[in-house]
Amino acid sequence: MRGLRYISISLVVLSLSSCASFWGSGKRESRRPEPPPPPVKQKVSKKEKVEGYYQLGIAYLELGEIPLSLNYLFKAKKLSPDDPKIYNAIGLAFIRRGDLNRAEKYLRRALSLKPNFSEAWLNMGILYEEKGNIKKARECYYKALSNPLYLTPEAAYYRLALLDEKQGNLEKAKKELILAIRNNSDYVPAYLELAKLLKKEGYTEKAKEIYYRLIELYPDLQQPYCELGKIYREEGNLNKAVELLRKCIEIKPNSPLAAKARMEIDEINEESN
């Protein structure tokens, strides 16, 4: 019992002393806390500014905001006039704008600074395609692939496959699409194009397999639904076709693919009546 009494007395003393410290003695002077020191301004280096402007330019380019993209890319170029990746990005922006002569000027500058710049060779190939010079475009894509350190060779193989498909060389196009997939197993454009080619050659079930696999992996990707809808329409399975086409519309109602899907459904309804 002594021990318990000792503990309880200790607790009372402790609580009284806590109260004293909480309420204070009344003799203390109240002092205002001193304000914190102002934050130290960190100086942004020139290299960081260049990278910041470049990344903003790329972000706006991906959004399709070409003037804003060029604004930041030119700011980056002004600070770093010998950076090939900036000239490449400016060239791509001008391709997107449709100003091919200016695009060529900046891409050539990128390649003069870095002759084995695969991404710039790829964009030069796209530029020549836009100009209708298929031979030159093909040469550029092979140039891009000649660099063993090219990080995204699937893009060049894909562009070569599209050229061969246009020229009717479907077997070669298929091989290039398979090479694209081999280099990047997540490269969706190559799967979509391969499925189209298989369908064109009469391998409809194989094409379906690819589309269903893409739906399984990327359920918000519109194109497989749209393409499957067309296939089922051709096969006479109109209910299934409409179901898939409606799914395509549901994913992104205001997109060009949704507009095509609506047209397909309208045509199916007209045929049914």
LUMMI-933596 format. One record per residue (C-alpha): residue number from 1; residue in three letters; chain; x, y, z. Coordinates in Angstrom, 2 decimals, always signed. Example, Ala and Ser with C-alpha at 12.3 -4.5 7.8 and 13.67 -1.06 7.14 Angstrom:
BEGIN
     n   res   chain         X         Y         Z
     1   ala       A    +12.30     -4.50     +7.80
     2   ser       A    +13.67     -1.06     +7.14
//
This chain:
BEGIN
     n   res   chain         X         Y         Z
     1   met       A     +0.00     +0.00     +0.00
     2   arg       A     +2.90     +2.35     +0.77
     3   gly       A     +4.09     +2.06     -2.79
     4   leu       A     +0.69     +2.98     -4.24
     5   arg       A     +0.36     +5.94     -1.85
     6   tyr       A     +3.83     +7.12     -2.91
     7   ile       A     +2.90     +6.90     -6.60
     8   ser       A     -0.37     +8.78     -6.08
     9   ile       A     +1.40    +11.55     -4.08
    10   ser       A     +4.03    +11.79     -6.83
    11   leu       A     +1.32    +12.17     -9.47
    12   val       A     -0.37    +14.94     -7.45
    13   val       A     +2.93    +16.78     -7.09
    14   leu       A     +3.64    +16.32    -10.79
    15   ser       A     +0.20    +17.61    -11.80
    16   leu       A     +0.53    +20.63     -9.49
    17   ser       A     +3.94    +21.44    -10.87
    18   ser       A     +2.54    +21.06    -14.41
    19   cys       A     -0.25    +23.48    -13.59
    20   ala       A     +2.23    +25.97    -12.23
    21   ser       A     +4.27    +25.85    -15.39
    22   phe       A     +1.10    +26.01    -17.54
    23   trp       A     -0.42    +29.02    -15.83
    24   gly       A     +2.88    +30.74    -15.14
    25   ser       A     +3.94    +32.80    -12.15
    26   gly       A     +2.75    +36.12    -13.52
    27   lys       A     +6.22    +37.60    -13.14
    28   arg       A     +7.44    +36.67    -16.63
    29   glu       A     +7.69    +39.32    -19.30
    30   ser       A     +5.81    +38.42    -22.48
    31   arg       A     +8.05    +38.58    -25.50
    32   arg       A     +6.98    +38.53    -29.10
    33   pro       A     +8.57    +35.70    -31.02
    34   glu       A    +11.17    +36.94    -33.47
    35   pro       A    +10.14    +36.69    -37.13
    36   pro       A    +11.80    +33.92    -39.12
    37   pro       A    +14.66    +34.97    -41.37
    38   pro       A    +13.71    +35.70    -44.99
    39   pro       A    +14.05    +32.71    -47.33
    40   val       A    +17.36    +32.48    -49.09
    41   lys       A    +16.91    +33.09    -52.81
    42   gln       A    +18.54    +30.33    -54.76
    43   lys       A    +20.13    +31.46    -57.95
    44   val       A    +18.91    +29.47    -60.98
    45   ser       A    +21.79    +28.44    -63.18
    46   lys       A    +21.83    +29.09    -66.92
    47   lys       A    +21.73    +25.34    -67.56
    48   glu       A    +18.59    +24.99    -65.41
    49   lys       A    +16.91    +27.88    -67.25
    50   val       A    +17.66    +26.28    -70.61
    51   glu       A    +16.27    +22.93    -69.48
    52   gly       A    +13.18    +24.60    -68.02
    53   tyr       A    +12.42    +26.51    -71.23
    54   tyr       A    +13.08    +23.37    -73.30
    55   gln       A    +10.74    +21.19    -71.21
    56   leu       A     +7.99    +23.83    -71.39
    57   gly       A     +8.45    +23.99    -75.16
    58   ile       A     +8.12    +20.20    -75.46
    59   ala       A     +5.07    +20.14    -73.18
    60   tyr       A     +3.27    +22.77    -75.28
    61   leu       A     +4.31    +20.97    -78.48
    62   glu       A     +2.65    +17.78    -77.22
    63   leu       A     -0.49    +19.77    -76.45
    64   gly       A     -0.51    +21.17    -79.99
    65   glu       A     +0.15    +24.74    -78.79
    66   ile       A     +2.73    +25.52    -81.46
    67   pro       A     +3.20    +29.31    -80.85
    68   leu       A     +3.69    +28.79    -77.11
    69   ser       A     +6.03    +25.88    -77.80
    70   leu       A     +8.17    +27.94    -80.18
    71   asn       A     +8.23    +30.84    -77.72
    72   tyr       A     +9.91    +28.74    -75.04
    73   leu       A    +12.12    +26.81    -77.46
    74   phe       A    +13.50    +30.06    -78.90
    75   lys       A    +14.20    +31.28    -75.35
    76   ala       A    +16.13    +28.06    -74.75
    77   lys       A    +18.02    +28.50    -78.04
    78   lys       A    +19.01    +32.05    -77.13
    79   leu       A    +20.64    +30.83    -73.91
    80   ser       A    +22.14    +27.69    -75.47
    81   pro       A    +22.75    +28.31    -79.20
    82   asp       A    +24.67    +25.05    -79.78
    83   asp       A    +22.26    +22.51    -78.32
    84   pro       A    +21.11    +20.09    -81.08
    85   lys       A    +18.04    +18.86    -79.20
    86   ile       A    +16.61    +22.42    -79.14
    87   tyr       A    +17.02    +22.78    -82.92
    88   asn       A    +15.43    +19.36    -83.41
    89   ala       A    +12.41    +20.36    -81.30
    90   ile       A    +12.04    +23.66    -83.20
    91   gly       A    +12.21    +21.72    -86.48
    92   leu       A     +9.47    +19.35    -85.30
    93   ala       A     +7.31    +22.30    -84.22
    94   phe       A     +7.60    +23.81    -87.70
    95   ile       A     +6.71    +20.43    -89.27
    96   arg       A     +3.56    +20.38    -87.12
    97   arg       A     +2.80    +23.91    -88.24
    98   gly       A     +3.30    +22.95    -91.90
    99   asp       A     +6.25    +25.31    -92.44
   100   leu       A     +8.54    +22.70    -94.00
   101   asn       A    +11.27    +25.04    -95.25
   102   arg       A    +11.88    +26.48    -91.80
   103   ala       A    +11.66    +23.01    -90.30
   104   glu       A    +14.39    +21.78    -92.65
   105   lys       A    +16.64    +24.71    -91.71
   106   tyr       A    +16.49    +23.86    -87.99
   107   leu       A    +16.78    +20.10    -88.47
   108   arg       A    +19.86    +20.58    -90.64
   109   arg       A    +21.37    +22.73    -87.90
   110   ala       A    +20.66    +19.98    -85.35
   111   leu       A    +22.38    +17.41    -87.58
   112   ser       A    +25.36    +19.67    -88.23
   113   leu       A    +25.87    +19.87    -84.46
   114   lys       A    +25.29    +16.13    -83.94
   115   pro       A    +25.55    +14.03    -87.13
   116   asn       A    +24.38    +10.77    -85.50
   117   phe       A    +21.29    +12.40    -83.94
   118   ser       A    +18.72     +9.69    -84.70
   119   glu       A    +15.69    +11.69    -83.51
   120   ala       A    +16.59    +14.51    -85.91
   121   trp       A    +17.06    +12.03    -88.77
   122   leu       A    +13.62    +10.61    -87.99
   123   asn       A    +12.06    +14.09    -88.14
   124   met       A    +13.94    +14.85    -91.36
   125   gly       A    +12.42    +11.67    -92.81
   126   ile       A     +8.94    +12.82    -91.78
   127   leu       A     +9.66    +16.19    -93.40
   128   tyr       A    +10.65    +14.52    -96.70
   129   glu       A     +7.50    +12.40    -96.54
   130   glu       A     +5.49    +15.61    -96.20
   131   lys       A     +7.30    +16.97    -99.25
   132   gly       A     +6.55    +13.77   -101.18
   133   asn       A    +10.19    +12.67   -101.47
   134   ile       A     +9.80     +9.05   -100.37
   135   lys       A    +13.31     +8.02   -101.41
   136   lys       A    +14.91    +10.70    -99.21
   137   ala       A    +12.53     +9.89    -96.36
   138   arg       A    +13.55     +6.23    -96.45
   139   glu       A    +17.25     +7.21    -96.42
   140   cys       A    +16.67     +9.34    -93.33
   141   tyr       A    +14.93     +6.52    -91.47
   142   tyr       A    +17.81     +4.16    -92.24
   143   lys       A    +20.22     +6.87    -91.06
   144   ala       A    +18.32     +7.03    -87.77
   145   leu       A    +18.57     +3.24    -87.40
   146   ser       A    +22.30     +3.20    -88.22
   147   asn       A    +23.03     +4.56    -84.75
   148   pro       A    +23.22     +1.55    -82.38
   149   leu       A    +22.49     +3.86    -79.43
   150   tyr       A    +19.18     +5.09    -80.86
   151   leu       A    +16.76     +4.87    -77.93
   152   thr       A    +13.49     +4.59    -79.91
   153   pro       A    +14.22     +2.58    -83.10
   154   glu       A    +10.60     +1.38    -83.12
   155   ala       A     +9.56     +4.81    -84.44
   156   ala       A    +11.83     +4.51    -87.51
   157   tyr       A    +10.76     +0.91    -88.21
   158   tyr       A     +7.15     +2.02    -87.97
   159   arg       A     +7.67     +4.87    -90.47
   160   leu       A     +9.44     +2.49    -92.88
   161   ala       A     +6.52     +0.04    -92.58
   162   leu       A     +4.06     +2.80    -93.50
   163   leu       A     +6.13     +3.65    -96.59
   164   asp       A     +6.28     +0.02    -97.69
   165   glu       A     +2.56     -0.43    -97.10
   166   lys       A     +1.82     +2.59    -99.32
   167   gln       A     +4.02     +1.08   -102.03
   168   gly       A     +2.21     -2.27   -101.78
   169   asn       A     +5.12     -4.17   -100.19
   170   leu       A     +3.03     -5.71    -97.42
   171   glu       A     +5.43     -8.51    -96.46
   172   lys       A     +8.26     -6.05    -95.88
   173   ala       A     +5.91     -3.75    -93.98
   174   lys       A     +4.91     -6.63    -91.69
   175   lys       A     +8.55     -7.46    -90.97
   176   glu       A     +9.26     -3.84    -90.06
   177   leu       A     +6.24     -3.68    -87.76
   178   ile       A     +7.41     -6.86    -86.03
   179   leu       A    +10.86     -5.26    -85.60
   180   ala       A     +9.18     -2.19    -84.12
   181   ile       A     +7.32     -4.39    -81.61
   182   arg       A    +10.47     -6.37    -80.85
   183   asn       A    +12.26     -3.13    -79.93
   184   asn       A     +9.33     -1.87    -77.85
   185   ser       A     +6.66     -4.36    -76.84
   186   asp       A     +4.40     -1.49    -75.69
   187   tyr       A     +4.46     +0.39    -79.00
   188   val       A     +0.73     +0.57    -79.74
   189   pro       A     +0.89     +2.15    -83.26
   190   ala       A     +2.80     -0.89    -84.57
   191   tyr       A     +0.19     -3.32    -83.19
   192   leu       A     -2.65     -1.30    -84.73
   193   glu       A     -0.95     -1.17    -88.12
   194   leu       A     -0.06     -4.87    -88.01
   195   ala       A     -3.69     -5.74    -87.26
   196   lys       A     -4.79     -3.62    -90.25
   197   leu       A     -2.33     -5.40    -92.53
   198   leu       A     -3.44     -8.84    -91.34
   199   lys       A     -7.05     -7.88    -91.98
   200   lys       A     -6.13     -6.62    -95.45
   201   glu       A     -4.47     -9.97    -96.21
   202   gly       A     -7.51    -11.92    -95.03
   203   tyr       A     -6.22    -12.96    -91.60
   204   thr       A     -9.24    -11.47    -89.84
   205   glu       A     -9.13    -13.69    -86.76
   206   lys       A     -5.48    -12.79    -86.13
   207   ala       A     -6.37     -9.11    -86.50
   208   lys       A     -9.21     -9.58    -84.00
   209   glu       A     -6.81    -11.20    -81.53
   210   ile       A     -4.54     -8.15    -81.64
   211   tyr       A     -7.45     -5.73    -81.17
   212   tyr       A     -8.88     -7.68    -78.23
   213   arg       A     -5.44     -7.89    -76.66
   214   leu       A     -5.08     -4.11    -76.97
   215   ile       A     -8.50     -3.60    -75.37
   216   glu       A     -7.42     -5.84    -72.50
   217   leu       A     -4.21     -3.84    -71.98
   218   tyr       A     -5.53     -0.36    -72.84
   219   pro       A     -9.31     -0.29    -72.22
   220   asp       A     -9.51     +3.47    -72.94
   221   leu       A     -7.92     +3.20    -76.38
   222   gln       A    -10.57     +4.00    -78.98
   223   gln       A     -9.17     +2.54    -82.17
   224   pro       A     -9.47     -1.20    -81.39
   225   tyr       A    -13.20     -0.78    -80.66
   226   cys       A    -13.71     +1.15    -83.88
   227   glu       A    -11.79     -1.36    -86.03
   228   leu       A    -13.52     -4.35    -84.44
   229   gly       A    -16.87     -2.63    -85.03
   230   lys       A    -16.04     -2.42    -88.75
   231   ile       A    -14.99     -6.07    -88.88
   232   tyr       A    -18.19     -7.29    -87.19
   233   arg       A    -20.24     -5.11    -89.52
   234   glu       A    -18.57     -6.78    -92.52
   235   glu       A    -19.29    -10.18    -90.98
   236   gly       A    -22.96     -9.30    -90.55
   237   asn       A    -22.87     -9.27    -86.75
   238   leu       A    -24.51     -5.84    -86.56
   239   asn       A    -25.45     -5.91    -82.85
   240   lys       A    -21.85     -6.61    -81.88
   241   ala       A    -20.63     -3.96    -84.31
   242   val       A    -22.91     -1.29    -82.81
   243   glu       A    -21.92     -2.29    -79.27
   244   leu       A    -18.22     -1.82    -80.03
   245   leu       A    -18.74     +1.39    -81.98
   246   arg       A    -20.76     +2.86    -79.09
   247   lys       A    -17.91     +1.99    -76.75
   248   cys       A    -15.54     +3.90    -79.02
   249   ile       A    -17.83     +6.96    -78.81
   250   glu       A    -18.22     +6.64    -75.04
   251   ile       A    -14.46     +6.83    -74.43
   252   lys       A    -13.99    +10.21    -76.15
   253   pro       A    -17.26    +11.59    -77.56
   254   asn       A    -15.79    +14.64    -79.34
   255   ser       A    -12.90    +12.91    -81.08
   256   pro       A    -12.57    +12.27    -84.85
   257   leu       A    -12.79     +8.52    -84.21
   258   ala       A    -16.07     +9.00    -82.34
   259   ala       A    -17.41    +10.91    -85.36
   260   lys       A    -16.43     +8.01    -87.64
   261   ala       A    -18.06     +5.53    -85.26
   262   arg       A    -21.31     +7.55    -85.32
   263   met       A    -21.27     +7.49    -89.14
   264   glu       A    -20.80     +3.70    -89.06
   265   ile       A    -23.76     +3.32    -86.67
   266   asp       A    -25.96     +5.58    -88.85
   267   glu       A    -25.10     +3.48    -91.90
   268   ile       A    -25.86     +0.26    -90.01
   269   asn       A    -29.23     +1.66    -88.90
   270   glu       A    -30.07     +2.68    -92.48
   271   glu       A    -29.14     -0.80    -93.75
   272   ser       A    -31.28     -2.43    -91.05
   273   asn       A    -34.42     -0.40    -91.91
//
